[in-house]
């Protein structure tokens, strides 16, 4: 057997087609954000590309509010404003005059909160 027959291939073995990085994504950062990102990647002892890849796949993403949830939130904000106005009026005129309006508003709030809880249970 000659020396050439015994030699093994040198260098890193080729990556499989699944693991091979063939796609790129362009992301723009401001100079300050880029420096922060670079600093964090160095602290993690990773290259910038490795750091961004790990961050992209390990991050926990929380979805924004759906249109229904946004409507519920707007409703609650409007009712909170009404409740504040009723509290101010109660201090001026006395609670017994505004009692019915307060109780009606509280019932509406209970209904909205129960609907929101149902939506939350469906999403989890």
Number of C-alpha atoms within 10 A of each C-alpha: 5 6 6 7 7 8 8 7 7 6 6 6 7 8 9 8 8 7 8 9 9 7 5 6 5 4 5 8 9 8 9 9 11 13 12 12 16 18 13 15 17 13 9 12 11 14 13 17 11 13 17 15 11 12 11 11 9 9 8 8 8 6 6 8 10 9 9 11 15 12 12 16 16 12 15 16 12 11 16 14 12 15 16 11 11 18 17 13 14 16 10 9 11 12 15 8 11 15 14 11 12 17 11 10 16 14 11 14 16 11 11 16 15 11 13 16 12 11 13 11 8 8 7 5
